[in-house]
Every structure is written in C-alpha cells, then in structure tokens.
Amino acid sequence: MTSNYTYLDVSIGGESAGRIVIELFNGAAPKTTKNFHQFCQSNAYKNTYFHRVIKNFMIQGGDLSNGKTVKSSEYPPANIGKGGYSIYKTEDDPSGKFEDENSDYPITTPFLVCMANSGPNTNTSQFFISTYPSPHLTGLHTVFGKVVHGKSVVRHIEKVEVISNKNNETNAWIPVEKQSVVIDECGIWKDGDDLPNSIACTDPIGGDKYEEYPDDNEGLDLEKGDVTLKITSTIKESATLLFKQKRTRDAFLKYKKALRYCTELIPDEESDKTNYKKFLDLKKTLYLNLSLTALQLQKYQTCIDYCGFLLEMDDAKLTTTQTAKVFYRLGKAYAELKKYDTALDILEKASLFSPTDKTIATEHQRVKQIVEDAKLTEKMKYAKFFG
C-alpha cells in the first residue's frame, strides 16, 4: 500500500534549507501517487534540481533525464526541464507517459503538488508545487498531493534569483548557479518523523502553531486587529522562551517571524488606532530583540540594520534606556567589524544616555584604547620617515 506521505530534503546554493513533506492523494490519483511514491522511496529524485522557479506561481522539479546535479562549469545541465520518465516505462515507451488523474481538482490554493506535462496524458516524473492560486491551470494538470510541512522552505525556494525571467529566453526561470535548488534526499515520511528546517524555527513552544508567513495559515481571520495582535504576540513570546533557553539562533528566527507578522498584519491607523499603536510598540520590541540576538550570533551587519530601523522609528519613541541599548549594540557591532572610529563615536552617545552603565563604559574604554593605540602606531611609523 502506498504511504500517505513523502518528503524532499532541499538545499539552496549548497546550504540545507529544510524538509518538504507532501501528503499524497492516493484515492484520487492512485497511478500518479504510486509513481511519485516509488521515485521518492528509491531516491530517484536525489541530486536533482528544482529547475523552474516562478515567484507567485510555482516551483518545478523532477526531470530525471536531464536534471541531475552537475559541476559548476556545466550548470545548468543541457535540456533541463525537457525530460523525465515514469515507473511505467517500457522498451517500446521509454518515457512511460501515463494518463491524467484528478485534473478537475481546483488549483486555487498554494502548496498543491501537481504533475507537469506537455499536454493531456503525458505525465512522467516532473512535478510542480503551486505557490499562488492558479485557477487557469485547473483541468490541465493532475493534482496528486499537497505540502503539509515545510511551507517556509517552499517560500524560500520561490525567492531565489533566476537566470532569466523572460519566457522566450534560454534558461528562463532556472535558478542561478549560486542559488541552485537541489533535492539532497527523498523518501517516505511518517507522522512523528523529523522536520529539519534551517531557515525557520518550527518549535511550537509557547503556543506558536502558525505558519512562517501569515497568508499560508488556513482558517485564520487575519482582518481583525485583536486577533492578529494576539497571534503576533504569541510568536514573539515563543521567541522569548527560546531565548531564555539560550537557543539564540532559534529565537532570532522566531523574532524574524514575529516581525513578518507585525509588518504584514498591522492595521490601518485610521480604522483601528488602538491596535495600530500596539503593533508599533510590538515592532519596536522586536527590533530591539533582533538587534540583541543578531549581535550575539555575530551577525554584525544585521545588528546594525536593526539598530538603524529603531533609530528611524518616529511613531514609537525609544526610552532613554532603550536608546542607550541601541547605541551600545550599534557601537559594539561596528567595533567587531573593526570600524573603530565609527564605533567610538556611537559608544560615546551610548555613554551620554546611560553614564553609569558598566557594560557600555567597558566597551567604550576598550574601543577608545584601540583608537588611541592605532594613532600612536601611525605617529611612530611617520616618525621613522622624518626622524
């Protein structure tokens, strides 16, 4: 009996992105799911590319004839996207094209898994995952499954840079080599199996049961400010719990998720002034937490960026203590990037806002000493020329 779930472990640019788990519609598309299941079980899709990526439309892979990974100098493989074969192939029919199934299933939601084809009843091994409602495809493709885990991975794939975004050009919609999307492993997935994800934290701690992107949730009313504020706050608290467990990287990813919700779901000021203000305050807190976790993760430029966002916020003013923290983190990040003069200027500002803070004072003195030593070294170097 064909299992209900298969998985694809995907990397982008040689770095693991995570696992996509697909629920198979065995009853509605038995021949198609048997084909896909067998290819996953036998690792046939391993080391093949997602070769067609169109944002707000779909991602496509599964060319078993021309889609195997190659060395950089040979990328992209010749004729990629033009091949494939099924488990039903024979000597007389080496591609094993088979008939459509479940093609009347409406392709009106993201994350449906469908067969790619070159016309009616020409299915082989190529498949695509919808990333946007595409009702114009209904009736033209077999719909044989849906993504149930790893939606954030699909979204990440969707954003890669492509060689060309014009249909009439060679290598249109193929990811650039430095962001090539590869299926590293594939197989059968059972409920309770691992769900590795390198681009998001899926730990439900604190009640975070929500997808990485707001619109990918099913059955949620995202139009009510009270509801969306509660959801965003839950994600933020989940991040804080992770931070308290010293899971700094996971906390950083969760804070980023909360910020995404905050940015996308903030209500209009005129229609919901109360929740608008609460969202702004939450956004300020998220920027503060992101600057801290980025600094601890040695993501110094990212820390600088978040500090910059905080200093530019006009509608949610920083307190004196918060301002001191921002200038400290900003100065510390510049110091770690060895931009000591800039760091010193910023740390002096931090000291003005919090003159008794020992952490700020220590870092200020450290950077000041580095700058003074550098000036002395420079002075001695020139003294040798003119001495």
C-alpha positions as CSV (number, residue, x, y, z in Angstrom):
1,M,0.0,0.0,0.0
2,T,1.3,3.5,-0.9
3,S,2.2,5.6,2.1
4,N,0.3,8.8,2.7
5,Y,3.4,11.0,3.0
6,T,6.7,11.5,1.2
7,Y,9.5,14.0,1.8
8,L,12.1,16.1,-0.1
9,D,15.1,17.5,1.7
10,V,16.2,20.6,-0.2
11,S,19.4,22.7,-0.3
12,I,19.8,26.2,-1.8
13,G,23.2,27.2,-3.0
14,G,24.8,24.2,-1.3
15,E,23.3,25.0,2.1
16,S,20.5,23.0,3.7
17,A,17.1,24.7,3.6
18,G,14.9,22.0,5.1
19,R,12.3,19.3,4.5
20,I,9.2,19.5,2.4
21,V,6.6,16.9,3.4
22,I,3.9,16.0,0.9
23,E,0.6,14.3,1.7
24,L,-0.4,12.1,-1.3
25,F,-3.9,11.9,-2.6
26,N,-3.8,8.2,-3.0
27,G,-7.5,7.7,-3.6
28,A,-8.0,10.4,-6.1
29,A,-4.8,9.8,-8.1
30,P,-3.6,6.3,-7.4
31,K,-1.4,5.8,-10.5
32,T,0.3,9.2,-10.1
33,T,0.9,8.8,-6.3
34,K,2.3,5.3,-6.9
35,N,4.8,6.8,-9.4
36,F,5.8,9.6,-7.1
37,H,6.0,7.4,-4.0
38,Q,8.2,4.9,-5.8
39,F,10.6,7.6,-7.0
40,C,10.9,9.1,-3.5
41,Q,11.3,5.6,-1.9
42,S,14.0,4.6,-4.3
43,N,15.9,8.0,-4.0
44,A,15.3,8.7,-7.7
45,Y,14.8,12.4,-7.1
46,K,18.0,12.6,-5.0
47,N,20.6,15.0,-6.5
48,T,18.2,16.6,-9.0
49,Y,17.3,20.2,-9.4
50,F,14.2,22.3,-9.0
51,H,14.8,23.8,-12.4
52,R,11.9,26.2,-12.8
53,V,11.1,28.8,-10.2
54,I,8.5,31.5,-10.8
55,K,7.6,33.7,-7.8
56,N,3.9,33.9,-7.1
57,F,3.2,30.9,-9.3
58,M,5.1,27.7,-8.8
59,I,8.4,25.7,-8.3
60,Q,9.1,22.8,-10.6
61,G,11.5,19.8,-10.5
62,G,11.7,16.1,-11.2
63,D,13.5,15.9,-14.5
64,L,15.1,12.5,-14.1
65,S,16.6,12.5,-17.6
66,N,18.3,15.9,-17.7
67,G,18.0,17.3,-14.1
68,K,20.8,15.5,-12.3
69,T,23.3,17.8,-10.5
70,V,26.4,18.8,-12.4
71,K,29.6,20.7,-11.6
72,S,29.5,24.5,-11.6
73,S,31.1,24.8,-15.0
74,E,28.4,22.7,-16.6
75,Y,25.4,24.4,-14.9
76,P,22.7,24.5,-15.9
77,P,22.5,21.0,-17.5
78,A,21.7,20.8,-21.2
79,N,18.0,20.3,-21.9
80,I,17.0,20.5,-18.3
81,G,13.2,20.6,-18.0
82,K,12.7,18.7,-21.2
83,G,12.9,15.2,-20.0
84,G,11.6,12.7,-17.5
85,Y,10.2,9.2,-17.3
86,S,7.8,7.3,-15.2
87,I,7.8,3.9,-13.4
88,Y,5.6,2.7,-16.2
89,K,8.2,3.0,-18.9
90,T,8.8,0.1,-21.3
91,E,11.2,-0.7,-24.1
92,D,8.6,0.5,-26.6
93,D,7.8,3.5,-24.5
94,P,11.0,4.7,-22.7
95,S,9.3,7.8,-21.2
96,G,6.3,5.8,-19.8
97,K,3.8,8.7,-20.2
98,F,0.6,8.0,-18.4
99,E,-2.9,9.4,-18.1
100,D,-4.1,12.4,-16.1
101,E,-6.0,11.9,-12.8
102,N,-7.8,14.2,-10.5
103,S,-7.4,17.0,-13.0
104,D,-10.7,18.7,-12.1
105,Y,-9.3,19.4,-8.6
106,P,-9.3,23.3,-8.4
107,I,-5.7,24.7,-8.3
108,T,-6.9,27.7,-6.3
109,T,-4.6,27.5,-3.3
110,P,-0.8,27.4,-2.7
111,F,1.1,24.2,-1.9
112,L,-0.7,21.8,-4.2
113,V,1.6,19.2,-5.8
114,C,0.8,18.6,-9.4
115,M,2.2,16.8,-12.4
116,A,4.0,18.9,-15.1
117,N,3.2,17.8,-18.6
118,S,3.4,18.7,-22.3
119,G,-0.3,18.1,-22.9
120,P,-3.1,15.7,-22.0
121,N,-1.9,12.3,-20.6
122,T,1.8,13.0,-20.9
123,N,2.8,12.6,-17.2
124,T,6.3,11.2,-16.3
125,S,8.4,12.4,-13.4
126,Q,8.3,16.1,-13.4
127,F,6.1,17.9,-10.9
128,F,5.4,21.3,-9.6
129,I,4.2,22.9,-6.3
130,S,1.8,25.8,-6.6
131,T,2.8,28.9,-4.6
132,Y,-0.2,31.1,-5.6
133,P,-3.8,30.4,-6.6
134,S,-3.7,29.4,-10.3
135,P,-7.3,28.6,-11.4
136,H,-6.3,28.8,-15.1
137,L,-4.4,25.5,-14.6
138,T,-7.4,23.6,-13.3
139,G,-8.3,20.8,-15.7
140,L,-4.9,20.8,-17.3
141,H,-2.8,19.0,-14.6
142,T,-3.1,16.0,-12.3
143,V,-3.3,17.2,-8.7
144,F,-1.9,14.4,-6.5
145,G,-0.9,15.9,-3.2
146,K,-0.3,18.9,-1.0
147,V,2.5,20.3,1.2
148,V,1.7,19.8,4.9
149,H,5.1,20.6,6.4
150,G,7.9,22.8,5.1
151,K,5.9,25.6,3.6
152,S,8.6,28.0,4.6
153,V,11.1,26.0,2.6
154,V,8.8,26.3,-0.5
155,R,8.6,30.1,0.1
156,H,12.4,30.3,0.4
157,I,12.8,28.4,-2.9
158,E,10.3,30.7,-4.5
159,K,12.5,33.7,-3.8
160,V,15.8,32.6,-5.4
161,E,17.3,34.5,-8.2
162,V,16.8,33.1,-11.7
163,I,19.0,33.3,-14.8
164,S,16.1,35.0,-16.8
165,N,12.5,35.9,-16.1
166,K,11.5,36.1,-19.7
167,N,9.8,33.0,-21.2
168,N,11.4,33.4,-24.6
169,E,14.9,33.4,-23.4
170,T,17.3,30.5,-22.9
171,N,17.4,29.2,-19.4
172,A,14.3,31.1,-18.4
173,W,13.2,30.6,-14.7
174,I,16.2,28.4,-13.9
175,P,17.9,29.4,-10.6
176,V,21.3,31.0,-10.9
177,E,24.1,28.6,-10.0
178,K,25.0,30.2,-6.7
179,Q,21.4,29.6,-5.6
180,S,20.7,26.3,-7.3
181,V,18.0,24.3,-5.6
182,V,18.7,20.6,-5.1
183,I,16.8,17.7,-3.7
184,D,19.5,16.2,-1.4
185,E,17.4,13.4,-0.1
186,C,13.9,12.0,-0.5
187,G,11.9,9.2,1.0
188,I,8.8,8.1,2.9
189,W,7.7,10.2,5.9
190,K,5.7,9.0,8.9
191,D,3.9,11.1,11.5
192,G,6.4,12.0,14.2
193,D,9.5,11.8,11.9
194,D,11.9,14.7,11.9
195,L,11.1,18.0,10.2
196,P,14.5,19.6,9.7
197,N,14.4,23.3,8.8
198,S,17.4,25.6,8.5
199,I,15.6,28.7,7.6
200,A,12.9,28.8,10.3
201,C,12.2,27.6,13.8
202,T,9.2,25.3,13.9
203,D,9.2,24.6,17.7
204,P,5.6,25.2,18.9
205,I,6.9,26.4,22.3
206,G,4.6,29.0,23.9
207,G,1.7,28.1,21.6
208,D,3.2,29.1,18.2
209,K,1.2,26.9,15.9
210,Y,1.4,29.3,13.0
211,E,3.0,29.1,9.5
212,E,6.1,31.2,8.7
213,Y,4.1,33.5,6.5
214,P,0.7,34.9,7.6
215,D,-1.2,34.1,4.4
216,D,-0.2,30.5,4.5
217,N,-2.3,29.8,7.5
218,E,-5.6,28.0,6.9
219,G,-8.8,29.1,8.6
220,L,-7.5,32.2,10.4
221,D,-9.3,35.5,10.3
222,L,-6.4,38.0,9.6
223,E,-8.7,41.0,9.2
224,K,-9.3,41.6,12.9
225,G,-6.7,43.6,14.8
226,D,-7.3,42.0,18.2
227,V,-6.8,38.5,16.6
228,T,-3.7,39.4,14.6
229,L,-2.1,41.2,17.6
230,K,-2.7,38.1,19.8
231,I,-1.1,35.8,17.1
232,T,1.9,38.1,16.6
233,S,2.4,38.4,20.4
234,T,2.2,34.6,20.8
235,I,5.0,34.2,18.2
236,K,7.1,36.9,20.0
237,E,6.6,35.2,23.3
238,S,7.6,31.9,21.8
239,A,10.9,33.5,20.6
240,T,11.5,34.9,24.1
241,L,11.1,31.4,25.7
242,L,13.6,30.1,23.2
243,F,16.0,33.0,24.1
244,K,15.7,32.2,27.8
245,Q,16.7,28.6,26.9
246,K,19.8,30.1,25.3
247,R,18.6,28.9,21.9
248,T,19.7,32.1,20.4
249,R,19.6,31.2,16.7
250,D,16.1,29.7,17.1
251,A,15.0,32.8,19.0
252,F,16.4,35.1,16.2
253,L,14.4,33.1,13.6
254,K,11.2,33.4,15.7
255,Y,11.6,37.1,16.3
256,K,12.0,37.5,12.5
257,K,8.8,35.5,12.0
258,A,7.0,37.7,14.5
259,L,8.3,40.8,12.8
260,R,7.0,39.5,9.5
261,Y,3.5,39.1,11.0
262,C,3.8,42.5,12.6
263,T,4.7,44.2,9.3
264,E,2.1,42.4,7.2
265,L,-0.8,42.5,9.7
266,I,-0.6,45.9,11.3
267,P,-4.0,47.5,10.8
268,D,-4.6,50.9,9.2
269,E,-4.2,53.7,11.7
270,E,-7.5,55.4,10.9
271,S,-9.6,52.3,11.1
272,D,-8.0,50.8,14.3
273,K,-5.9,53.4,16.1
274,T,-5.6,51.3,19.3
275,N,-4.2,48.2,17.7
276,Y,-2.1,50.2,15.3
277,K,-0.3,51.8,18.3
278,K,0.1,48.3,20.0
279,F,1.6,46.9,16.8
280,L,4.1,49.7,16.6
281,D,5.2,49.1,20.2
282,L,5.5,45.4,19.5
283,K,7.5,46.2,16.4
284,K,9.9,48.3,18.4
285,T,10.3,45.5,20.9
286,L,11.0,43.0,18.1
287,Y,13.7,45.3,16.6
288,L,15.3,45.5,20.0
289,N,15.3,41.8,20.4
290,L,16.5,41.2,16.9
291,S,19.4,43.6,17.3
292,L,20.4,41.8,20.5
293,T,20.2,38.3,19.1
294,A,21.9,39.3,15.9
295,L,24.8,40.7,17.9
296,Q,25.1,37.5,20.0
297,L,25.1,35.5,16.8
298,Q,27.9,37.7,15.4
299,K,25.6,38.9,12.6
300,Y,27.1,42.3,13.0
301,Q,25.7,44.0,9.8
302,T,22.3,42.6,10.6
303,C,22.5,44.1,14.1
304,I,23.5,47.4,12.6
305,D,20.5,47.3,10.2
306,Y,18.0,46.6,13.0
307,C,19.5,49.4,15.2
308,G,19.1,51.7,12.2
309,F,15.4,50.8,11.9
310,L,15.0,51.6,15.6
311,L,16.6,55.0,15.4
312,E,14.4,55.8,12.4
313,M,11.1,54.9,14.1
314,D,9.1,58.1,14.6
315,D,5.8,56.6,15.8
316,A,7.2,54.5,18.6
317,K,9.7,56.5,20.6
318,L,12.6,54.8,22.4
319,T,13.0,55.4,26.1
320,T,16.3,56.7,27.4
321,T,17.4,53.2,28.5
322,Q,16.4,51.7,25.2
323,T,18.3,54.4,23.3
324,A,21.4,53.6,25.3
325,K,21.0,49.9,24.5
326,V,20.6,50.6,20.8
327,F,23.7,52.8,20.6
328,Y,25.7,50.2,22.6
329,R,24.7,47.4,20.3
330,L,25.4,49.6,17.3
331,G,28.8,50.6,18.6
332,K,29.7,47.1,19.5
333,A,28.7,45.8,16.1
334,Y,30.9,48.4,14.4
335,A,33.8,47.6,16.7
336,E,33.5,43.9,15.8
337,L,33.7,44.9,12.2
338,K,36.9,46.8,13.1
339,K,35.3,50.2,12.2
340,Y,36.7,51.6,15.4
341,D,36.3,55.4,14.8
342,T,32.6,55.0,14.0
343,A,32.2,52.6,16.9
344,L,33.8,55.1,19.3
345,D,31.5,58.0,18.2
346,I,28.5,55.8,18.7
347,L,29.6,54.4,22.1
348,E,30.2,58.0,23.3
349,K,26.5,58.6,22.5
350,A,25.5,55.5,24.4
351,S,27.5,56.8,27.4
352,L,25.6,60.1,27.4
353,F,22.3,58.3,27.6
354,S,23.5,55.9,30.3
355,P,26.6,57.2,32.0
356,T,26.5,54.7,34.9
357,D,26.2,51.6,32.7
358,K,29.3,49.5,33.3
359,T,28.9,47.4,30.2
360,I,28.8,50.5,28.0
361,A,31.7,52.1,29.9
362,T,33.9,49.0,29.5
363,E,33.3,48.7,25.7
364,H,33.7,52.4,25.3
365,Q,37.1,52.3,27.1
366,R,38.2,49.2,25.1
367,V,37.4,50.8,21.7
368,K,38.9,54.2,22.9
369,Q,42.1,52.4,23.7
370,I,42.2,50.7,20.3
371,V,41.8,54.0,18.5
372,E,44.5,55.7,20.7
373,D,46.9,52.8,20.1
374,A,46.3,53.0,16.4
375,K,47.0,56.7,16.3
376,L,50.2,56.2,18.3
377,T,51.3,53.4,16.0
378,E,50.6,55.7,13.0
379,K,52.6,58.5,14.6
380,M,55.6,56.3,15.3
381,K,55.5,55.0,11.8
382,Y,55.7,58.5,10.3
383,A,58.4,59.5,12.9
384,K,60.7,56.9,11.3
385,F,60.4,58.6,8.0
386,F,61.1,62.1,9.3
387,G,63.2,61.3,12.4
